[in-house]
Structure formats: structure tokens, C-alpha cells
Amino acid sequence: MGVGRFVYTPILPLMHAQAGLSAGAGANLATANYVGYLVGALAGILLPRLVRSTAVLRGSLLALVASLAAMPLTHSTTVWLLLRLGAGVLSALIFVIAASSLLSHLRAHPAHLPGWAFGGVGAGIALSGLLVLMLRTVGTWQAAWWASAALAAALTLAAWGLRPEPAPRPVPSASVTHVRTSGPRTHRWFGALLASYTLEGIGYIISGTFLVAAIEQTSPGWIGSGAWVLVGLAAVPSSALWAWLGRRWSRPGLLLAALGVQAVGIALPALVGGVAAALISAVLFGATFIGVSTLALATGAHLRFPRAVALLTAGYSVGQILGPLVATPLLHHGYHQALILASVVVLAAALAALVLRIGFPHHMPPPGHPVRHSEPASGHPLDAQTCGRAAVRAVPPAQ
């Protein structure tokens, strides 16, 4: 999934130079992929049978490979839009199935194992960047897409035996009780979290889409793809690392720190320029964008706000769709203004995280005791495993 969804970023400069793709059209292709990802994520949540189907997993893997291989077969922007839209849907389905499988089959294992597995997204980013880096001097944009399809096919073989999450066992209705006790009202903290995570979706995706192209405007050609490799390498351990830190320090405080670091990393190539700034930017961005999702979704689960993960997922996904659209008017004179905008938006997300810290309820009533919200609670609170499973479905990569 890391290859299928993110290889577009290092290939984008090649398509500008060799395929005549305009900056605006490049942003539209990115937006199509993010719209598809939202559709696929919602399908996985609303149709749980998809998440438990081996046929859907394998079919999605094969179709994602096919979508990559079909990109160089045409010069039609409309067809490219449809292919990137489909790649988004397929990437989301693959991630939902894989994440649910991890949380189901590794339930009795140490909690850091799923975090390392989610680092596979970062590994896919690194491999795709390395692939384009090797091909950029001897190949064309078509060769880059075909090579990425071959890489995705090899990884599909490795993932072929993954077992989806088994169907849940029915719970006797008599065991479900509705206990009415009072607890802290969490709506104001959740509102700040939702605002922060939605703004992060806008800012992160602008950088994630245009970082390589922005770096290549002021640096040697290989630096852009090299920076994307560093983004992936830094992302590999980030989910496990931030989850580990979240068990020892305040999640709102860590969220504020991660967003601040990310804002600095995004702004560096635009404000400083040069090889060193580009590489530092890549490391800071890669080390935080998956970590922010880990922290935000864990915080939403902690607050036990009704439909917290679904609302956070929707906000983040809408932010991803809006990001390239709001940045497009700034692309007429290059990508640096877009990176400055992304950094400002992420700083706004950090300010919302600062508001989240004020009086945050670090100690919630134990599971089984509902908390008071701004709306009547519907059903019994989610247990930790259910919250975790739903939260991982929402990670973009972006999760």
C-alpha cells in the first residue's frame, strides 16, 4: 500500500518534465487519490464483511498493481484521474484489512508489534523513492511506473498469505448492560482534537504531495527522491515510537510536540533551501506524520466520545482532499509558497492541540462506565480493543 499510494510523489517531477503534466493537473491527480482513499475507508467501516474477506484482500492487491502498470499506457489526464482514484480506494481497503488482521491475530502479543507492522507504509515509501532515484537518470516516467508496479507485485506475493480478521463471535444480549454514571464532559476536548486533526490532514498532505517537487526546484535532481527515501525510513519506526511515548507522557503534550516539529520540517526547504535543509526536512516529516495519527486516534479513543474514530477519520480525510485544492493557486510560481501554507496550517493544528491540553482529563472512568457528552450516549462504550481496531482503520498514511 505504501508503494501504490505514495510512489506518485517522487514520480510527479518526472511527469512534469516528460509527460507535460501541469502543476494544477498534478494536484488534481493527488486529490483524486485522496477522495478514493476516503471512499475505500468508509466502505471498510460500513461493510465489515469486506474487512474479513481473503478474496477482497487479494483482489485489491492485484487491482492496485494493475492500476500502477496502467498509468504509463496513456497520456489522458482523465484516465490518470480514474486510475489514481481507484488506487486510493484499493489502498484503503488493503490497509483496513491488514490493520484489522494485525489487531486480531496479535491481540496477545506486545503492543509495539502492530506499530512496527504499520511501519510497512514507511518502508513502501522508502522503497518507492529508492526505485525512482535509481531510474531517474536512465529511465522515463513510464519506466518508473512500470518498475513500481513490479515492486508492488513482488510485495503482493509476500502478502498473499495474510489472514483477514475472523468474524466476531456473537455476544449474548443478556450480557450487554447500560450503566448510567456521571463523568467528565469530553465534548470541548474532542472539539479541539477534531480541529487539530483536520488541520493536520490539510497541512500534511500538501507537504506529502509536493515535497519532492519543491526540493528539486532548488537542489540537485537526486536530492528530491533521496529525501523521499528518508521520509519513508523515518516513518518505519515512528508509529511504534510515538505509541511507546504515549504510554509514558501526556498524549496531548506529545501531539503538540509532534505537530510543532512537523511544521518546522515542512517549512525548512522553503525558508532555507539547500541539501542539508532538504534532508533534515525529510527526516522530521517522516518521523511525525504517522505518529500524529497514532496519538490523535489514541486520544480520541481515550475520551470515548460517541463515534470518535469515525468523526476523526472524516475530518482528516476531508483535510487531505482540501489540501491540494487550497494549494493549487499557489503553484504558479513553484512549490515553496505551498509548503509555507502547509507549515502555517500545521502550526494552527498545534495551537488546537495546545487548547486540548488545558484541563485534559487524563484519568477517565474505567471501561464499562459511560462518560457524559454533549449528546446522549448511544450503546455501551467501546472497549480498548474495539477502539484500537477502529482507530487503525483511520490511519492515513496518512495514516
C-alpha positions in Angstrom: 0.0 0.0 0.0 2.9 2.4 0.7 4.1 1.9 -2.9 0.7 2.1 -4.5 -0.4 5.2 -2.7 2.8 7.2 -2.4 5.0 6.4 -5.4 3.2 9.2 -7.2 5.1 11.8 -5.1 8.6 11.0 -6.5 7.3 10.3 -10.0 5.5 13.7 -10.1 8.5 15.8 -11.1 9.3 13.3 -14.0 5.7 13.6 -15.2 6.0 17.4 -15.1 9.2 17.3 -17.2 8.5 14.4 -19.6 4.7 13.9 -19.8 3.7 17.6 -19.9 1.7 17.3 -16.7 0.8 20.8 -15.3 1.1 21.7 -11.7 -2.7 22.1 -11.4 -3.3 18.7 -13.0 -0.8 17.1 -10.7 -2.7 18.5 -7.7 -6.0 17.1 -9.2 -4.4 13.6 -9.5 -3.4 13.8 -5.9 -6.9 14.9 -4.8 -8.5 12.0 -6.8 -6.3 9.6 -4.9 -7.4 11.1 -1.5 -11.0 11.0 -2.5 -10.6 7.3 -3.4 -8.9 6.6 -0.1 -11.9 8.2 1.8 -14.3 6.1 -0.2 -12.3 2.9 0.5 -12.0 3.6 4.2 -15.8 4.3 4.5 -16.5 1.1 2.6 -14.3 -0.9 5.0 -16.1 0.6 8.0 -19.7 0.4 6.7 -19.3 -3.0 5.1 -17.4 -5.1 7.7 -17.6 -8.3 5.6 -15.1 -6.7 3.2 -12.6 -6.5 6.1 -12.9 -10.2 6.7 -12.6 -11.4 3.1 -9.5 -13.0 1.8 -10.9 -12.6 -1.8 -11.3 -8.9 -1.3 -7.7 -8.5 0.0 -6.1 -10.5 -2.8 -8.3 -8.9 -5.4 -7.4 -5.4 -4.1 -3.7 -6.2 -4.1 -3.8 -7.4 -7.8 -6.0 -4.5 -8.9 -3.6 -2.0 -7.2 -0.7 -3.5 -9.1 -2.7 -3.2 -12.3 -3.6 0.5 -11.6 0.2 1.2 -11.4 1.0 -0.7 -14.5 -1.8 1.1 -16.5 -0.5 4.7 -15.7 2.2 4.7 -18.5 -0.2 3.3 -21.1 -1.9 6.6 -21.7 -1.4 10.4 -21.8 -5.0 11.1 -20.9 -5.4 13.2 -17.7 -8.9 11.8 -17.3 -7.7 8.2 -17.3 -4.9 9.1 -14.9 -7.6 10.6 -12.6 -9.6 7.5 -12.7 -6.6 5.3 -12.1 -5.4 7.3 -9.1 -9.0 7.4 -7.7 -9.1 3.6 -8.0 -5.7 3.3 -6.4 -6.9 5.3 -3.4 -9.9 3.0 -2.9 -7.8 -0.1 -3.2 -5.1 1.2 -0.9 -7.7 2.0 1.8 -9.2 -1.5 1.6 -5.8 -3.1 1.8 -4.9 -1.0 4.9 -8.2 -1.6 6.7 -7.9 -5.4 6.1 -4.3 -5.6 7.1 -4.7 -3.4 10.2 -7.8 -5.4 11.4 -5.9 -8.6 10.8 -2.9 -7.4 12.9 -5.1 -6.3 15.8 -7.0 -9.5 15.7 -4.1 -12.0 15.4 -1.6 -10.1 17.6 -4.0 -9.4 20.5 -2.0 -11.5 22.9 1.4 -10.1 21.8 3.3 -7.0 22.8 1.6 -3.8 21.7 4.6 -2.5 19.8 4.3 -5.2 17.2 1.3 -3.7 15.3 3.2 -0.4 15.4 6.2 -1.9 13.7 3.9 -3.5 11.2 2.3 -0.2 10.3 5.8 0.9 9.6 5.4 -1.1 6.4 3.8 2.1 4.9 7.0 3.9 5.6 9.0 1.0 4.1 6.9 1.2 0.9 7.6 5.0 0.7 11.3 4.4 1.1 11.4 1.6 -1.5 9.4 3.6 -4.0 11.6 6.6 -3.5 14.7 4.5 -3.9 13.3 2.9 -7.1 12.6 6.3 -8.7 16.0 7.6 -7.5 17.8 4.7 -9.4 15.6 5.2 -12.6 15.6 9.0 -12.9 18.9 9.3 -14.8 18.4 6.3 -17.1 14.7 5.9 -17.4 11.5 7.7 -18.2 8.3 8.4 -16.2 6.8 5.3 -17.9 9.6 3.1 -16.7 9.2 4.5 -13.2 5.5 3.5 -13.1 6.2 0.0 -14.6 9.0 -0.6 -12.1 6.7 0.5 -9.2 4.1 -2.0 -10.5 6.8 -4.7 -10.5 7.8 -3.8 -6.9 4.1 -3.8 -5.8 3.7 -7.2 -7.4 6.7 -8.7 -5.5 5.2 -7.3 -2.3 1.8 -8.8 -3.2 3.4 -12.2 -3.3 4.8 -11.6 0.2 1.4 -10.5 1.5 -0.6 -13.2 -0.3 -0.9 -15.4 2.8 -2.2 -12.7 5.2 -5.2 -13.9 7.0 -8.0 -11.3 7.4 -9.7 -10.7 10.7 -12.1 -13.6 11.6 -15.8 -12.9 12.1 -16.7 -11.8 15.6 -18.4 -14.2 18.0 -22.0 -13.3 18.8 -22.4 -11.7 22.2 -25.4 -12.8 24.2 -27.8 -9.9 24.6 -28.2 -10.5 28.3 -24.5 -9.6 28.8 -25.0 -6.1 27.5 -25.9 -3.6 30.2 -26.4 0.1 30.1 -24.9 1.7 33.2 -25.6 5.4 33.7 -22.9 7.1 35.7 -21.6 10.6 35.6 -18.2 11.5 34.3 -16.4 14.4 32.7 -18.0 16.1 29.7 -15.5 15.5 26.9 -17.0 17.4 24.1 -14.8 20.5 24.3 -11.6 18.5 24.3 -12.9 16.4 21.5 -13.7 19.5 19.5 -10.2 20.8 19.9 -8.8 17.3 18.9 -11.1 17.2 15.8 -10.0 20.7 14.7 -6.3 19.8 15.2 -6.5 16.5 13.3 -8.5 18.1 10.4 -5.9 20.9 10.1 -3.1 18.3 10.2 -4.8 16.5 7.3 -4.7 19.6 5.2 -1.1 20.6 6.1 0.5 17.1 6.0 -0.9 16.2 2.6 0.3 19.4 0.9 3.8 18.5 2.0 3.4 14.8 1.3 2.3 15.6 -2.3 4.7 18.4 -3.3 7.8 17.9 -1.0 9.9 16.2 -3.7 9.0 18.6 -6.4 9.7 21.6 -4.1 13.1 20.3 -3.1 14.1 19.6 -6.7 13.4 23.3 -7.6 16.5 24.4 -5.6 18.6 21.3 -5.2 20.3 18.7 -7.5 17.7 16.3 -9.1 18.6 13.3 -7.0 18.1 15.1 -3.7 14.3 15.1 -4.1 14.0 11.4 -4.5 16.7 10.9 -1.8 14.7 13.0 0.6 11.6 10.8 -0.1 13.6 7.7 0.8 14.5 9.4 4.1 10.8 10.2 4.7 10.0 6.5 4.4 12.9 5.3 6.6 12.0 7.8 9.3 8.3 6.7 9.2 9.1 3.0 9.7 9.7 3.2 13.5 7.6 6.3 14.1 4.2 4.6 14.9 5.8 2.2 17.4 7.9 5.0 18.9 5.1 7.5 19.4 2.8 4.8 20.8 5.5 3.9 23.3 6.0 7.5 24.3 2.2 7.9 24.7 2.2 5.3 27.5 4.6 7.4 29.5 3.8 11.1 28.7 0.7 13.1 28.1 -0.7 12.4 24.6 -1.9 16.0 24.1 1.6 17.2 25.0 3.2 14.8 22.6 0.7 15.7 19.9 1.7 19.4 20.3 5.4 18.5 20.1 4.9 16.3 17.1 2.9 19.0 15.2 5.5 21.6 16.1 8.4 19.5 14.8 6.4 18.7 11.7 5.7 22.4 11.0 9.4 23.2 11.2 10.3 20.3 8.9 7.8 21.3 6.3 8.9 24.9 6.2 12.7 24.2 6.0 13.0 23.6 2.2 11.1 26.8 1.5 12.8 29.1 4.0 16.4 27.8 4.0 16.9 25.7 0.9 20.0 23.6 0.2 20.7 19.9 0.6 21.1 19.8 4.4 17.7 21.6 4.9 16.0 19.2 2.5 17.3 16.1 4.2 16.5 17.4 7.7 13.0 18.3 6.5 12.5 14.7 5.2 13.5 13.1 8.5 11.3 15.5 10.6 8.3 15.0 8.3 8.7 11.2 8.1 9.1 10.8 11.9 5.9 12.7 12.7 3.1 12.3 10.1 2.3 8.7 11.1 3.0 9.5 14.8 0.5 12.3 14.8 -2.2 9.9 13.6 -1.2 7.4 16.2 -1.5 10.0 19.0 -4.7 11.7 17.8 -6.6 8.5 17.3 -5.5 7.1 20.7 -6.6 10.4 22.3 -10.0 10.1 20.7 -10.4 6.6 21.9 -9.3 7.7 25.4 -12.0 10.4 25.5 -14.6 7.8 24.5 -16.6 10.4 22.6 -19.5 8.8 20.6 -18.3 7.8 17.1 -14.9 9.5 17.9 -12.8 7.5 15.4 -15.4 7.9 12.6 -15.5 11.7 13.2 -11.7 12.0 13.3 -11.4 9.9 10.2 -13.9 12.1 8.3 -12.2 15.3 9.4 -8.7 14.0 8.4 -9.9 12.6 5.1 -11.7 15.9 4.2 -8.5 17.7 5.1 -6.5 15.5 2.7 -8.9 16.3 -0.1 -8.9 20.0 0.6 -5.1 20.3 0.9 -4.1 20.1 -2.8 -7.1 22.2 -3.8 -6.2 25.1 -1.5 -2.6 24.9 -2.5 -3.2 24.9 -6.3 -3.5 28.7 -6.7 0.0 29.0 -5.1 1.7 26.7 -7.6 2.1 29.2 -10.4 5.4 30.3 -9.1 6.7 27.0 -7.7 6.0 24.9 -4.6 7.7 26.9 -1.9 4.6 29.1 -1.1 2.5 25.9 -0.8 5.0 24.5 1.7 4.8 27.7 3.7 1.0 27.4 3.7 1.2 23.8 4.8 3.5 24.8 7.7 1.2 27.5 8.8 -1.8 25.1 8.8 0.2 22.5 10.8 1.1 25.3 13.3 -2.7 26.1 13.6 -3.2 22.4 14.3 -0.5 22.7 17.0 -2.4 25.6 18.6 -5.6 23.5 18.7 -3.5 20.8 20.4 -2.4 23.4 22.9 -6.0 24.1 23.7 -6.6 20.4 24.0 -4.0 20.3 26.8 -5.9 22.7 29.0 -7.6 20.7 31.8 -7.4 17.5 29.7 -9.0 14.5 31.6 -6.0 12.2 31.8 -7.9 9.8 34.1 -11.2 8.6 32.7 -13.7 6.3 34.3 -12.7 2.6 33.7 -14.2 0.9 30.6 -17.8 -0.1 31.3 -18.7 3.2 32.9 -20.0 5.7 30.3 -19.0 9.3 30.4 -21.2 12.3 29.7 -21.0 14.0 26.3 -22.7 16.9 24.6 -25.2 14.3 23.1 -26.9 11.3 24.6 -24.6 8.2 24.6 -25.7 5.5 22.2 -24.9 2.0 23.2 -22.2 0.9 25.6 -18.6 2.4 25.5 -16.1 0.8 23.2 -13.6 -1.4 24.9 -9.9 -0.8 24.2 -9.6 -3.5 21.5 -12.5 -2.1 19.6 -11.2 1.4 19.8 -7.8 0.3 18.6 -9.2 -1.6 15.7 -11.3 1.3 14.5 -8.6 3.8 15.1 -6.1 1.9 12.9 -8.6 1.8 10.1 -8.4 5.6 10.0 -4.6 6.0 9.9 -3.5 7.6 6.6 -0.8 7.2 5.8 -1.9 9.3 6.3 -2.3 7.0 8.1 
